[in-house]
């Protein structure tokens, strides 16, 4: 009987221990692991991609052209290109959840819009998302009501881009929030103006 009790205790320890260890890793690993990204600004987002080329080929070709020496233009350049619509600086949500960098909403030549995070760094956490929030300076989970989720945070460090759906009226949103979905915690906020 004693052998059976020890065996049951060992099985219970394994059944409970493995999920507990996995949950602990999921919760705690972001605190000491950083995820860095370095996305280029979407220069060719509004460009027509020629047959036989991919978006990456167009980006590479535009990058090569940008590296060429400057020459004096004889004709005036057309007024086009990305336009910054809104911008803000990230601030700390509290003493533990901190963030820095800029959030800028750009309208590209084709009329699409993108949120660009630059010189960005935020405390890492589990399942962080990038939200557009109506409230100008949210401080709690109640203040993010009515948000639009632009997707999972690509990295807690580095420049990155997030497409904004065409049907979104930007005048209805006052900030960008880095938000932990499972625990409903604000990590960093950038008021837009």
N, C-alpha and C positions, 0 to 999 in steps of 0.2 A: 504494500500500500504506500509506503514511504517513497519507493522508487517511482510509482505512478504520479504522486504529488510533485516530485522534483521535475519529472518529465513535463507535466502540465504547466508548471511554473516556467520552465525553459521555453516551451512553445509560446506561452502568453507573452514572455519577454521579447521574443523575436517578432511576434505578430504586432505588438505595440511599439517596439523599439525601432524597427525599420521605418515605418511611416513618421514616427517622431523625429528621427534623424533627418529624413528627407524634408519635412516641414521646417525644421530648424535651419537646414542649409538654405532653403528657399528664402526664409526670412532674414537670415543674418549675413549671407554671402555678399549681398549688394553693399553692405557697410564697409567691406574692405576690398571689393573688386570694382574697378572702374571700367566703363565701356566707352571707348573713344571713337568718334566718327569725324570725317572731314569731307563733307559733300561740297562740291563746287556749286556756285550759283547756277541755276538752270538757264544758261545763256541762249540755248537753242530751243527753249520750250515753245516759242512762237514761230520757229522756223519750219518751213516745209521740208520734210525729209525726202531727198531725191530717191528714185527707185534704185534698188541695189545697195542702199546704205542703211545703217541702223542709227538710232538716236545717239549711241555711243560714238559712231564714226563721225557724225556731225559735230558733236562736242569736241572730239579730238582735232578735227580740222579747224574749228573755230579757235581752239587753244593754240594751235600752231600759228594761225594768222595773227593772234594777239601777241605772239612772241617775236614777230617780224619788226624790224626797225621802223621808227616813225617816218612817215613821208608827208610832205605838205600837200594837202588836197587843193585841187584847183576849182572844184565845185563845192557848194555848201552841202553839209551833211543833212539828211532829213531829220526832223524832230521825231525820233522814235526811240524805243527802248523801254526797259522796265521803269515803272514809276512807283516810288515809295508812297503808300497811302497812309499808313499808320505806323507808329513806332513807340517803343517803351523799353525801359531798363528793368531787368529782373532784380527783385529784392528778396530778402530772406522771409520765409513764412513764419519762422520762430527761431529760437536759439540753436536748435538741432537741424532743422530742415532749411538749408541755405542755397542760394543761387545767385549767379552773376551773369552778365552778358546782355545782349540786346535782342529784342523780338521786333521784326519789321515785316509788315504786310506789303508785298509788291504786286502791282498789276503788270503782267507781261504783255508783249506786243499783240498777242492773239486774244487778249481780254481775260485770260485765265489769271487766277491770283494764287500766290504762294506765301506762306509764312516762313521767314528765314530767321533762324537763330544763329547769332554770331558771337564769337568770343564767349561761348556758353559753357557754364559749368554749374552743376547742381549736385547736392547730396544724392547718392544713389539709393535706390529702394526697390521693393518688389512691384512689378507691373505698373510702372509709371506711364502716364498718358499725357498728351498735349491737348489742352482744352481751350476753346474760345468761350469766354464767360461774359454774360451781360453785365454783371457787377463790376464797377471800376476798380475796387480794391478789396477783393474778398479776403476774409480772414478765417472762415470756417466752412465746413462741408455744406451748411445751409446756404451760403452765399454763392455756390456754384450752380444753383438750380437754373435750368434752361440752357445748359452748356451744349456746345457742339464738340464732339470728340474727333480730333484730327488724326488720331492713331497713337500707337505705342511710341514712347520716346525711343529714338534710334540709338542714343548713347547719352550718358550723363555728362560727357565732355565733348566739345567740338561743334563745328558749324554744320547745320543741317536744315533741310527743307521739308515743308509739309504742304500738300495741296489743299486749297480751300474750295469746297464745293461751290459751283456756280450759283446755286439758289440761295446762298447765304447773304443776308443784308448786313454788311459790316457795321452799319450805323447802330445796330442793336447790341453790339458787343463792346465791352469796355476794357477787357484784359485777356491776357494769355496766362494760363495756370498749368504748372506741372503738378500732376495729381496722382496719388497712389490709389488706384481703383479698389483693391481688396479692403483697405483699412480706412478709406475716405479721408485722407490726410493731404493737405496742401503742402507742397515742397518748396515752391517758389512762384512768385506772381510778377507779371510785367503789365502795368497799366498802359493802355494804348491811347495815344492822342495824335 
